[in-house]
Amino acid sequence: MAAMAAEEEEYEAVLCVKPAVHVYRVPPRASNRGYRAAEWQLDQPAWSGRLRITAKGKIAFIKLEDKTSGELFAQAPVEQFPGIAVESVTDSSRYFVIRIEDGNGRRAFIGVGFVDRGDAFDFNVALQDHFKWVRQQSELAKQAENPDQGPKLDLGFKEGQTIKLNIANMKKKEGTAGNTRPRPAGPGGLSLLPPPPGGKSSAPVCPSGERPSSLSAPAQLPGTPITDSLLSWPQPAAAPAAADVWGDFAKASGSASNQTQANAGWVQF
């Protein structure tokens, strides 16, 4: 783990690159009112080249390099932002004062200016994002070392706190779900709707004395005469006794019945 941490610290990440930057000599600051770019000789920069911001571990480095060869002109290590290593001027957003070091303990303050205001904004944001990440990593490391010290989620009831459950509705829903009956399956796996409650049979009822049309007539053998029994003639309804004004002709004479028996092989119209 220690070897992996050492390799991670040695890794250098590039945060920002700006191809055009000017360097100015900064006069000593007489008071704590801040630096002003108007006091510099802005039309005569001391050096011009490329600016590159890199990060190695928690420390960021502002490097001033030659545009063509990439040779390092000056370097400013930044351990905190905002801080003394990088300061903004009071009269412009395109100029900054940085503290450079040569590695031998010597330090100097120089002015840095960008041609474009957007480049100055990117320079500022790159440093802000890096040190925001550093703070987050520090907080995560503290939480990993002491996991019990973090805020705990309390799901218990507070003193005097109650909860209300409507059990009547729950029982009603359960009863409704239990009363459901499966629909009967018809031919082909199709579910059929149950008959309505209290309904009557839908089978047709024929009037008295009539034969339903759905009944098939008896089969007739070849060569047999057509009789009344083979034809489904509708039978007239019997007249009530009170309406019989002609009397009972069936008792008056038996000739009608004899004639019907004699003509049994003929169809009567």
Secondary structure, 3 states (H helix, E strand, C coil): CHHHHHHHHHCEEEEEEEEEEEEEECCCCCCCCCCCHHHCCCCCCCEEEEEEEEEECCEEEEEEECCCCCCEEEEEEECCCCECCEEECCCCCCEEEEEEECCCCCEEEEEEEECCHHHHHHHHHHHHHHHHHHHHHHHHHHHHHCHHHCCCCCCCCCCCCCCCCCHHHHHHHHHHHHCCCCCCECHHHCECCCCCCCCCCCCCCCCCCCCCCCCCCCCCCCCCCCCHHHCCCCCCCCCCHHHCCCCCHHHHCCHHHHHHHHCCCCCCC
